[in-house]
Amino acid sequence: MSAGEVEPFEPGAVVHFDPEACGPCKLRPSCTQAASGKGRSVTMGDDERLRQRLRSRLQSRAGRAQLRERVGVEHRLAHLANRQGPKARYRGTRRNLFDLRRLSVVQNLEVAARYQLAA
């Protein structure tokens, strides 16, 4: 047999391919790492349609512009998370908000200092 096996599926379910169809296939090494005598299993998430729409949006000019905007914001948030760590330092929203603002000021001052040194 060869590639081209098709199985019906529902999003969120696991699809199992017949081991007898997968065994003699020449494309098996690039398709699955399952042990000999076992077929390939494919899981499709519940949100696969949404993921496909988002992937296609990234191919458009507007989608790439939005991604460039997001990357800058996420980069800054990653710097703050790196400073603070995975957990909040204090109990209570007010104290943690103050801590976040303090971290943001320190981060912004460091960026400003780097710009000043570069000039």
N, CA, C and O atoms as CSV, one atom per row, in Angstrom:
chain,resi,resn,atom,element,x,y,z
A,1,MET,N,N,0.843,-1.191,0.000
A,1,MET,CA,C,0.000,0.000,0.000
A,1,MET,C,C,0.883,1.248,0.000
A,1,MET,O,O,2.104,1.158,0.134
A,2,SER,N,N,0.262,2.388,-0.149
A,2,SER,CA,C,1.017,3.628,-0.156
A,2,SER,C,C,0.254,4.693,0.612
A,2,SER,O,O,-0.812,4.430,1.168
A,3,ALA,N,N,0.800,5.879,0.638
A,3,ALA,CA,C,0.188,6.989,1.355
A,3,ALA,C,C,-1.180,7.306,0.765
A,3,ALA,O,O,-1.495,6.890,-0.350
A,4,GLY,N,N,-1.978,8.032,1.505
A,4,GLY,CA,C,-3.281,8.436,1.018
A,4,GLY,C,C,-4.416,7.831,1.820
A,4,GLY,O,O,-5.575,7.929,1.415
A,5,GLU,N,N,-4.111,7.212,2.939
A,5,GLU,CA,C,-5.164,6.665,3.795
A,5,GLU,C,C,-5.961,7.822,4.391
A,5,GLU,O,O,-5.392,8.818,4.838
A,6,VAL,N,N,-7.278,7.679,4.392
A,6,VAL,CA,C,-8.165,8.733,4.895
A,6,VAL,C,C,-9.112,8.122,5.907
A,6,VAL,O,O,-9.659,7.041,5.688
A,7,GLU,N,N,-9.302,8.816,7.009
A,7,GLU,CA,C,-10.236,8.387,8.046
A,7,GLU,C,C,-11.122,9.567,8.416
A,7,GLU,O,O,-10.628,10.689,8.524
A,8,PRO,N,N,-12.419,9.344,8.613
A,8,PRO,CA,C,-13.291,10.440,9.060
A,8,PRO,C,C,-12.987,10.772,10.520
A,8,PRO,O,O,-12.548,9.911,11.283
A,9,PHE,N,N,-13.220,12.013,10.895
A,9,PHE,CA,C,-12.935,12.407,12.277
A,9,PHE,C,C,-13.861,13.537,12.707
A,9,PHE,O,O,-14.487,14.203,11.883
A,10,GLU,N,N,-13.928,13.729,13.989
A,10,GLU,CA,C,-14.635,14.849,14.602
A,10,GLU,C,C,-13.603,15.645,15.387
A,10,GLU,O,O,-12.747,15.050,16.043
A,11,PRO,N,N,-13.658,16.990,15.339
A,11,PRO,CA,C,-12.712,17.779,16.139
A,11,PRO,C,C,-12.784,17.378,17.608
A,11,PRO,O,O,-13.868,17.209,18.167
A,12,GLY,N,N,-11.624,17.230,18.219
A,12,GLY,CA,C,-11.533,16.840,19.618
A,12,GLY,C,C,-11.407,15.336,19.821
A,12,GLY,O,O,-11.201,14.885,20.947
A,13,ALA,N,N,-11.525,14.553,18.755
A,13,ALA,CA,C,-11.447,13.093,18.865
A,13,ALA,C,C,-10.091,12.606,18.370
A,13,ALA,O,O,-9.357,13.333,17.700
A,14,VAL,N,N,-9.776,11.363,18.714
A,14,VAL,CA,C,-8.544,10.725,18.255
A,14,VAL,C,C,-8.895,9.785,17.106
A,14,VAL,O,O,-9.853,9.017,17.196
A,15,VAL,N,N,-8.121,9.848,16.034
A,15,VAL,CA,C,-8.326,8.977,14.874
A,15,VAL,C,C,-7.171,7.982,14.833
A,15,VAL,O,O,-6.004,8.369,14.907
A,16,HIS,N,N,-7.503,6.701,14.716
A,16,HIS,CA,C,-6.490,5.644,14.642
A,16,HIS,C,C,-6.486,5.080,13.226
A,16,HIS,O,O,-7.537,4.734,12.686
A,17,PHE,N,N,-5.313,4.991,12.633
A,17,PHE,CA,C,-5.177,4.417,11.298
A,17,PHE,C,C,-4.828,2.942,11.424
A,17,PHE,O,O,-4.172,2.524,12.378
A,18,ASP,N,N,-5.271,2.170,10.458
A,18,ASP,CA,C,-5.100,0.730,10.450
A,18,ASP,C,C,-3.615,0.351,10.372
A,18,ASP,O,O,-2.919,0.788,9.455
A,19,PRO,N,N,-3.123,-0.453,11.315
A,19,PRO,CA,C,-1.709,-0.865,11.290
A,19,PRO,C,C,-1.335,-1.630,10.024
A,19,PRO,O,O,-0.192,-1.538,9.576
A,20,GLU,N,N,-2.263,-2.382,9.435
A,20,GLU,CA,C,-1.971,-3.141,8.227
A,20,GLU,C,C,-1.762,-2.217,7.032
A,20,GLU,O,O,-1.048,-2.570,6.093
A,21,ALA,N,N,-2.376,-1.044,7.060
A,21,ALA,CA,C,-2.181,-0.073,5.984
A,21,ALA,C,C,-0.885,0.699,6.200
A,21,ALA,O,O,-0.222,1.074,5.233
A,22,CYS,N,N,-0.520,0.938,7.447
A,22,CYS,CA,C,0.687,1.712,7.746
A,22,CYS,C,C,1.966,0.881,7.615
A,22,CYS,O,O,3.018,1.414,7.263
A,23,GLY,N,N,1.881,-0.409,7.896
A,23,GLY,CA,C,3.065,-1.259,7.922
A,23,GLY,C,C,3.889,-1.243,6.646
A,23,GLY,O,O,5.078,-0.931,6.709
A,24,PRO,N,N,3.316,-1.565,5.486
A,24,PRO,CA,C,4.113,-1.640,4.260
A,24,PRO,C,C,4.343,-0.291,3.572
A,24,PRO,O,O,5.028,-0.239,2.551
A,25,CYS,N,N,3.799,0.775,4.096
A,25,CYS,CA,C,3.897,2.090,3.440
A,25,CYS,C,C,5.340,2.594,3.436
A,25,CYS,O,O,6.037,2.511,4.447
A,26,LYS,N,N,5.778,3.115,2.297
A,26,LYS,CA,C,7.147,3.638,2.168
A,26,LYS,C,C,7.337,4.942,2.941
A,26,LYS,O,O,8.459,5.295,3.304
A,27,LEU,N,N,6.243,5.651,3.191
A,27,LEU,CA,C,6.330,6.935,3.896
A,27,LEU,C,C,6.187,6.793,5.411
A,27,LEU,O,O,6.181,7.799,6.121
A,28,ARG,N,N,6.076,5.589,5.909
A,28,ARG,CA,C,5.876,5.365,7.344
A,28,ARG,C,C,6.904,6.077,8.232
A,28,ARG,O,O,6.508,6.694,9.222
A,29,PRO,N,N,8.212,6.018,7.920
A,29,PRO,CA,C,9.181,6.694,8.808
A,29,PRO,C,C,8.958,8.211,8.923
A,29,PRO,O,O,9.249,8.798,9.965
A,30,SER,N,N,8.452,8.839,7.876
A,30,SER,CA,C,8.221,10.284,7.958
A,30,SER,C,C,6.835,10.598,8.487
A,30,SER,O,O,6.535,11.757,8.774
A,31,CYS,N,N,5.985,9.592,8.623
A,31,CYS,CA,C,4.604,9.793,9.045
A,31,CYS,C,C,4.413,9.520,10.537
A,31,CYS,O,O,3.712,10.265,11.222
A,32,THR,N,N,5.033,8.457,11.037
A,32,THR,CA,C,4.808,8.070,12.431
A,32,THR,C,C,6.057,7.434,13.036
A,32,THR,O,O,6.913,6.903,12.328
A,33,GLN,N,N,6.134,7.502,14.349
A,33,GLN,CA,C,7.211,6.835,15.075
A,33,GLN,C,C,6.661,5.675,15.891
A,33,GLN,O,O,7.341,5.140,16.767
A,34,ALA,N,N,5.413,5.289,15.593
A,34,ALA,CA,C,4.774,4.185,16.308
A,34,ALA,C,C,5.554,2.893,16.069
A,34,ALA,O,O,6.203,2.721,15.037
A,35,ALA,N,N,5.476,2.003,17.037
A,35,ALA,CA,C,6.173,0.719,16.925
A,35,ALA,C,C,5.606,-0.087,15.758
A,35,ALA,O,O,4.478,0.141,15.321
A,36,SER,N,N,6.390,-1.015,15.272
A,36,SER,CA,C,5.970,-1.880,14.180
A,36,SER,C,C,4.718,-2.649,14.603
A,36,SER,O,O,4.630,-3.139,15.729
A,37,GLY,N,N,3.771,-2.747,13.706
A,37,GLY,CA,C,2.524,-3.440,14.033
A,37,GLY,C,C,1.474,-2.511,14.615
A,37,GLY,O,O,0.366,-2.946,14.931
A,38,LYS,N,N,1.807,-1.246,14.758
A,38,LYS,CA,C,0.852,-0.261,15.271
A,38,LYS,C,C,0.662,0.811,14.221
A,38,LYS,O,O,1.602,1.171,13.513
A,39,GLY,N,N,-0.537,1.314,14.122
A,39,GLY,CA,C,-0.847,2.365,13.162
A,39,GLY,C,C,-0.664,3.739,13.768
A,39,GLY,O,O,-0.375,3.881,14.957
A,40,ARG,N,N,-0.834,4.730,12.944
A,40,ARG,CA,C,-0.687,6.112,13.384
A,40,ARG,C,C,-1.956,6.568,14.095
A,40,ARG,O,O,-3.059,6.164,13.728
A,41,SER,N,N,-1.796,7.412,15.117
A,41,SER,CA,C,-2.916,8.036,15.805
A,41,SER,C,C,-2.793,9.537,15.624
A,41,SER,O,O,-1.706,10.096,15.768
A,42,VAL,N,N,-3.891,10.187,15.310
A,42,VAL,CA,C,-3.899,11.629,15.112
A,42,VAL,C,C,-4.970,12.227,16.003
A,42,VAL,O,O,-6.106,11.754,16.024
A,43,THR,N,N,-4.606,13.272,16.742
A,43,THR,CA,C,-5.551,13.980,17.582
A,43,THR,C,C,-5.742,15.378,17.015
A,43,THR,O,O,-4.775,16.072,16.701
A,44,MET,N,N,-6.973,15.773,16.892
A,44,MET,CA,C,-7.280,17.103,16.407
A,44,MET,C,C,-8.006,17.846,17.519
A,44,MET,O,O,-8.982,17.342,18.074
A,45,GLY,N,N,-7.525,19.057,17.847
A,45,GLY,CA,C,-8.116,19.823,18.927
A,45,GLY,C,C,-9.511,20.322,18.591
A,45,GLY,O,O,-9.889,20.422,17.424
A,46,ASP,N,N,-10.267,20.634,19.637
A,46,ASP,CA,C,-11.609,21.183,19.458
A,46,ASP,C,C,-11.576,22.511,18.713
A,46,ASP,O,O,-12.519,22.858,18.002
A,47,ASP,N,N,-10.485,23.250,18.881
A,47,ASP,CA,C,-10.391,24.594,18.307
A,47,ASP,C,C,-9.631,24.616,16.976
A,47,ASP,O,O,-9.083,25.652,16.600
A,48,GLU,N,N,-9.593,23.494,16.264
A,48,GLU,CA,C,-8.807,23.419,15.027
A,48,GLU,C,C,-9.300,24.402,13.968
A,48,GLU,O,O,-8.486,24.993,13.258
A,49,ARG,N,N,-10.601,24.587,13.849
A,49,ARG,CA,C,-11.116,25.540,12.860
A,49,ARG,C,C,-10.639,26.953,13.170
A,49,ARG,O,O,-10.257,27.698,12.267
A,50,LEU,N,N,-10.661,27.320,14.450
A,50,LEU,CA,C,-10.173,28.640,14.846
A,50,LEU,C,C,-8.691,28.771,14.530
A,50,LEU,O,O,-8.261,29.809,14.027
A,51,ARG,N,N,-7.906,27.747,14.814
A,51,ARG,CA,C,-6.473,27.788,14.521
A,51,ARG,C,C,-6.210,27.959,13.031
A,51,ARG,O,O,-5.315,28.708,12.641
A,52,GLN,N,N,-6.983,27.270,12.196
A,52,GLN,CA,C,-6.809,27.409,10.753
A,52,GLN,C,C,-7.143,28.824,10.297
A,52,GLN,O,O,-6.447,29.383,9.450
A,53,ARG,N,N,-8.206,29.408,10.856
A,53,ARG,CA,C,-8.549,30.796,10.506
A,53,ARG,C,C,-7.439,31.751,10.918
A,53,ARG,O,O,-7.094,32.663,10.166
A,54,LEU,N,N,-6.874,31.549,12.114
A,54,LEU,CA,C,-5.800,32.421,12.579
A,54,LEU,C,C,-4.544,32.261,11.734
A,54,LEU,O,O,-3.873,33.247,11.431
A,55,ARG,N,N,-4.217,31.012,11.345
A,55,ARG,CA,C,-3.058,30.787,10.478
A,55,ARG,C,C,-3.235,31.478,9.134
A,55,ARG,O,O,-2.293,32.070,8.608
A,56,SER,N,N,-4.437,31.404,8.579
A,56,SER,CA,C,-4.671,32.058,7.283
A,56,SER,C,C,-4.619,33.569,7.434
A,56,SER,O,O,-4.196,34.267,6.512
A,57,ARG,N,N,-5.042,34.083,8.578
A,57,ARG,CA,C,-4.970,35.536,8.811
A,57,ARG,C,C,-3.518,36.004,8.845
A,57,ARG,O,O,-3.210,37.108,8.394
A,58,LEU,N,N,-2.626,35.171,9.377
A,58,LEU,CA,C,-1.214,35.545,9.430
A,58,LEU,C,C,-0.590,35.647,8.043
A,58,LEU,O,O,0.460,36.268,7.878
A,59,GLN,N,N,-1.226,35.046,7.054
A,59,GLN,CA,C,-0.710,35.137,5.697
A,59,GLN,C,C,-1.058,36.470,5.040
A,59,GLN,O,O,-0.484,36.821,4.009
A,60,SER,N,N,-2.000,37.217,5.634
A,60,SER,CA,C,-2.407,38.503,5.050
A,60,SER,C,C,-1.524,39.627,5.587
A,60,SER,O,O,-0.845,39.470,6.602
A,61,ARG,N,N,-1.544,40.736,4.906
A,61,ARG,CA,C,-0.754,41.896,5.318
A,61,ARG,C,C,-1.215,42.438,6.677
A,61,ARG,O,O,-0.395,42.767,7.535
A,62,ALA,N,N,-2.523,42.525,6.858
A,62,ALA,CA,C,-3.070,43.026,8.129
A,62,ALA,C,C,-2.711,42.094,9.285
A,62,ALA,O,O,-2.396,42.552,10.383
A,63,GLY,N,N,-2.761,40.787,9.034
A,63,GLY,CA,C,-2.425,39.822,10.078
A,63,GLY,C,C,-0.968,39.914,10.495
A,63,GLY,O,O,-0.657,39.824,11.683
A,64,ARG,N,N,-0.070,40.092,9.534
A,64,ARG,CA,C,1.354,40.223,9.866
A,64,ARG,C,C,1.616,41.516,10.632
A,64,ARG,O,O,2.452,41.541,11.535
A,65,ALA,N,N,0.910,42.587,10.282
A,65,ALA,CA,C,1.077,43.855,11.003
A,65,ALA,C,C,0.621,43.703,12.448
A,65,ALA,O,O,1.268,44.207,13.366
A,66,GLN,N,N,-0.490,43.008,12.645
A,66,GLN,CA,C,-0.983,42.786,14.006
A,66,GLN,C,C,-0.007,41.921,14.795
A,66,GLN,O,O,0.208,42.162,15.983
A,67,LEU,N,N,0.584,40.924,14.156
A,67,LEU,CA,C,1.556,40.070,14.830
A,67,LEU,C,C,2.784,40.866,15.247
A,67,LEU,O,O,3.292,40.681,16.353
A,68,ARG,N,N,3.268,41.750,14.380
A,68,ARG,CA,C,4.425,42.583,14.739
A,68,ARG,C,C,4.109,43.455,15.948
A,68,ARG,O,O,4.973,43.678,16.796
A,69,GLU,N,N,2.882,43.945,16.030
A,69,GLU,CA,C,2.469,44.744,17.181
A,69,GLU,C,C,2.477,43.900,18.450
A,69,GLU,O,O,2.972,44.328,19.492
A,70,ARG,N,N,1.918,42.690,18.347
A,70,ARG,CA,C,1.850,41.795,19.499
A,70,ARG,C,C,3.221,41.386,19.997
A,70,ARG,O,O,3.437,41.283,21.204
A,71,VAL,N,N,4.148,41.150,19.084
A,71,VAL,CA,C,5.476,40.678,19.470
A,71,VAL,C,C,6.152,41.697,20.380
A,71,VAL,O,O,6.778,41.324,21.373
A,72,GLY,N,N,6.031,42.975,20.050
A,72,GLY,CA,C,6.636,44.011,20.883
A,72,GLY,C,C,6.064,44.038,22.282
A,72,GLY,O,O,6.803,44.162,23.258
A,73,VAL,N,N,4.748,43.923,22.386
A,73,VAL,CA,C,4.088,43.935,23.697
A,73,VAL,C,C,4.470,42.695,24.489
A,73,VAL,O,O,4.808,42.792,25.669
A,74,GLU,N,N,4.419,41.524,23.847
A,74,GLU,CA,C,4.748,40.286,24.546
A,74,GLU,C,C,6.208,40.255,24.985
A,74,GLU,O,O,6.535,39.663,26.014
A,75,HIS,N,N,7.082,40.887,24.215
A,75,HIS,CA,C,8.490,40.958,24.577
A,75,HIS,C,C,8.660,41.738,25.877
A,75,HIS,O,O,9.406,41.334,26.769
A,76,ARG,N,N,7.964,42.848,25.965
A,76,ARG,CA,C,8.048,43.652,27.195
A,76,ARG,C,C,7.454,42.921,28.393
A,76,ARG,O,O,8.003,42.969,29.494
A,77,LEU,N,N,6.327,42.241,28.171
A,77,LEU,CA,C,5.720,41.469,29.254
A,77,LEU,C,C,6.632,40.330,29.701
A,77,LEU,O,O,6.670,39.996,30.885
A,78,ALA,N,N,7.357,39.740,28.773
A,78,ALA,CA,C,8.287,38.663,29.122
A,78,ALA,C,C,9.417,39.195,30.002
A,78,ALA,O,O,9.859,38.515,30.927
A,79,HIS,N,N,9.883,40.414,29.712
A,79,HIS,CA,C,10.922,41.012,30.555
A,79,HIS,C,C,10.414,41.208,31.979
A,79,HIS,O,O,11.129,40.940,32.944
A,80,LEU,N,N,9.168,41.678,32.103
A,80,LEU,CA,C,8.601,41.869,33.441
A,80,LEU,C,C,8.421,40.534,34.155
A,80,LEU,O,O,8.717,40.418,35.344
A,81,ALA,N,N,7.939,39.534,33.437
A,81,ALA,CA,C,7.744,38.219,34.053
A,81,ALA,C,C,9.079,37.616,34.465
A,81,ALA,O,O,9.152,36.913,35.473
A,82,ASN,N,N,10.135,37.880,33.700
A,82,ASN,CA,C,11.458,37.381,34.038
A,82,ASN,C,C,11.964,38.014,35.334
A,82,ASN,O,O,12.616,37.353,36.143
A,83,ARG,N,N,11.664,39.274,35.519
A,83,ARG,CA,C,12.066,39.962,36.761
A,83,ARG,C,C,11.271,39.490,37.961
A,83,ARG,O,O,11.823,39.249,39.035
A,84,GLN,N,N,9.967,39.362,37.766
A,84,GLN,CA,C,9.089,39.073,38.893
A,84,GLN,C,C,9.053,37.597,39.252
A,84,GLN,O,O,8.946,37.247,40.427
A,85,GLY,N,N,9.139,36.732,38.258
A,85,GLY,CA,C,9.014,35.312,38.522
A,85,GLY,C,C,7.596,34.846,38.277
A,85,GLY,O,O,6.735,35.637,37.893
A,86,PRO,N,N,7.348,33.561,38.496
A,86,PRO,CA,C,6.044,32.992,38.140
A,86,PRO,C,C,4.919,33.303,39.117
A,86,PRO,O,O,3.752,33.094,38.788
A,87,LYS,N,N,5.234,33.791,40.294
A,87,LYS,CA,C,4.196,34.009,41.308
A,87,LYS,C,C,4.190,35.462,41.778
A,87,LYS,O,O,5.191,36.172,41.688
A,88,ALA,N,N,3.044,35.873,42.274
A,88,ALA,CA,C,2.928,37.206,42.851
A,88,ALA,C,C,3.689,37.242,44.176
A,88,ALA,O,O,3.742,36.253,44.906
A,89,ARG,N,N,4.273,38.394,44.468
A,89,ARG,CA,C,5.078,38.494,45.688
A,89,ARG,C,C,4.261,38.713,46.941
A,89,ARG,O,O,4.621,38.244,48.021
A,90,TYR,N,N,3.161,39.427,46.793
A,90,TYR,CA,C,2.385,39.850,47.954
A,90,TYR,C,C,0.987,39.273,47.904
A,90,TYR,O,O,0.544,38.751,46.881
A,91,ARG,N,N,0.301,39.379,49.033
A,91,ARG,CA,C,-1.117,39.025,49.078
A,91,ARG,C,C,-1.904,40.291,48.812
A,91,ARG,O,O,-1.606,41.353,49.358
A,92,GLY,N,N,-2.897,40.167,47.980
A,92,GLY,CA,C,-3.757,41.301,47.703
A,92,GLY,C,C,-3.430,41.965,46.372
A,92,GLY,O,O,-2.272,42.079,45.972
A,93,THR,N,N,-4.470,42.389,45.716
A,93,THR,CA,C,-4.324,42.992,44.391
A,93,THR,C,C,-3.584,44.318,44.458
A,93,THR,O,O,-2.734,44.603,43.614
A,94,ARG,N,N,-3.899,45.116,45.444
A,94,ARG,CA,C,-3.321,46.465,45.523
A,94,ARG,C,C,-1.794,46.416,45.636
A,94,ARG,O,O,-1.095,47.137,44.924
A,95,ARG,N,N,-1.289,45.582,46.513
A,95,ARG,CA,C,0.167,45.487,46.685
A,95,ARG,C,C,0.844,44.926,45.438
A,95,ARG,O,O,1.918,45.390,45.054
A,96,ASN,N,N,0.225,43.934,44.806
A,96,ASN,CA,C,0.823,43.360,43.600
A,96,ASN,C,C,0.761,44.328,42.425
A,96,ASN,O,O,1.666,44.341,41.591
A,97,LEU,N,N,-0.279,45.130,42.349
A,97,LEU,CA,C,-0.345,46.148,41.312
A,97,LEU,C,C,0.768,47.174,41.513
A,97,LEU,O,O,1.405,47.606,40.553
A,98,PHE,N,N,0.996,47.557,42.762
A,98,PHE,CA,C,2.091,48.482,43.065
A,98,PHE,C,C,3.437,47.858,42.664
A,98,PHE,O,O,4.292,48.528,42.085
A,99,ASP,N,N,3.611,46.576,42.976
A,99,ASP,CA,C,4.854,45.887,42.637
A,99,ASP,C,C,5.038,45.827,41.120
A,99,ASP,O,O,6.147,46.026,40.625
A,100,LEU,N,N,3.979,45.558,40.392
A,100,LEU,CA,C,4.055,45.517,38.935
A,100,LEU,C,C,4.441,46.890,38.378
A,100,LEU,O,O,5.260,46.983,37.464
A,101,ARG,N,N,3.859,47.939,38.922
A,101,ARG,CA,C,4.199,49.295,38.462
A,101,ARG,C,C,5.651,49.634,38.788
A,101,ARG,O,O,6.339,50.280,37.998
A,102,ARG,N,N,6.109,49.193,39.956
A,102,ARG,CA,C,7.502,49.429,40.327
A,102,ARG,C,C,8.444,48.706,39.363
A,102,ARG,O,O,9.437,49.279,38.915
A,103,LEU,N,N,8.133,47.459,39.050
A,103,LEU,CA,C,8.934,46.702,38.095
A,103,LEU,C,C,8.932,47.364,36.714
A,103,LEU,O,O,9.957,47.393,36.032
A,104,SER,N,N,7.781,47.891,36.311
A,104,SER,CA,C,7.675,48.556,35.015
A,104,SER,C,C,8.545,49.799,34.962
A,104,SER,O,O,9.188,50.067,33.947
A,105,VAL,N,N,8.568,50.558,36.046
A,105,VAL,CA,C,9.404,51.762,36.099
A,105,VAL,C,C,10.875,51.384,35.996
A,105,VAL,O,O,11.625,52.012,35.249
A,106,VAL,N,N,11.290,50.377,36.728
A,106,VAL,CA,C,12.687,49.933,36.674
A,106,VAL,C,C,13.045,49.480,35.266
A,106,VAL,O,O,14.106,49.825,34.746
A,107,GLN,N,N,12.153,48.704,34.651
A,107,GLN,CA,C,12.403,48.233,33.292
A,107,GLN,C,C,12.517,49.408,32.320
A,107,GLN,O,O,13.424,49.437,31.488
A,108,ASN,N,N,11.609,50.370,32.418
A,108,ASN,CA,C,11.636,51.527,31.520
A,108,ASN,C,C,12.894,52.366,31.728
A,108,ASN,O,O,13.454,52.885,30.762
A,109,LEU,N,N,13.344,52.505,32.968
A,109,LEU,CA,C,14.577,53.256,33.235
A,109,LEU,C,C,15.789,52.553,32.630
A,109,LEU,O,O,16.695,53.205,32.111
A,110,GLU,N,N,15.804,51.230,32.695
A,110,GLU,CA,C,16.911,50.494,32.084
A,110,GLU,C,C,16.924,50.657,30.571
A,110,GLU,O,O,17.991,50.797,29.973
A,111,VAL,N,N,15.767,50.640,29.956
A,111,VAL,CA,C,15.683,50.834,28.509
A,111,VAL,C,C,16.146,52.239,28.149
A,111,VAL,O,O,16.885,52.421,27.181
A,112,ALA,N,N,15.714,53.236,28.927
A,112,ALA,CA,C,16.137,54.617,28.678
A,112,ALA,C,C,17.638,54.758,28.843
A,112,ALA,O,O,18.280,55.476,28.076
A,113,ALA,N,N,18.209,54.080,29.839
A,113,ALA,CA,C,19.663,54.147,30.046
A,113,ALA,C,C,20.409,53.524,28.874
A,113,ALA,O,O,21.452,54.035,28.466
A,114,ARG,N,N,19.887,52.423,28.328
A,114,ARG,CA,C,20.516,51.798,27.166
A,114,ARG,C,C,20.486,52.739,25.945
A,114,ARG,O,O,21.463,52.834,25.201
A,115,TYR,N,N,19.364,53.422,25.755
A,115,TYR,CA,C,19.265,54.382,24.650
A,115,TYR,C,C,20.255,55.531,24.840
A,115,TYR,O,O,20.866,56.001,23.880
A,116,GLN,N,N,20.407,55.979,26.089
A,116,GLN,CA,C,21.316,57.094,26.365
A,116,GLN,C,C,22.761,56.679,26.131
A,116,GLN,O,O,23.551,57.465,25.610
A,117,LEU,N,N,23.117,55.463,26.506
A,117,LEU,CA,C,24.471,54.978,26.284
A,117,LEU,C,C,24.767,54.796,24.783
A,117,LEU,O,O,25.890,55.017,24.329
A,118,ALA,N,N,23.752,54.396,24.038
A,118,ALA,CA,C,23.931,54.177,22.611
A,118,ALA,C,C,24.105,55.483,21.845
A,118,ALA,O,O,24.731,55.505,20.785
A,119,ALA,N,N,23.555,56.565,22.375
A,119,ALA,CA,C,23.627,57.852,21.660
A,119,ALA,C,C,24.954,58.548,21.844
A,119,ALA,O,O,25.161,59.635,21.305
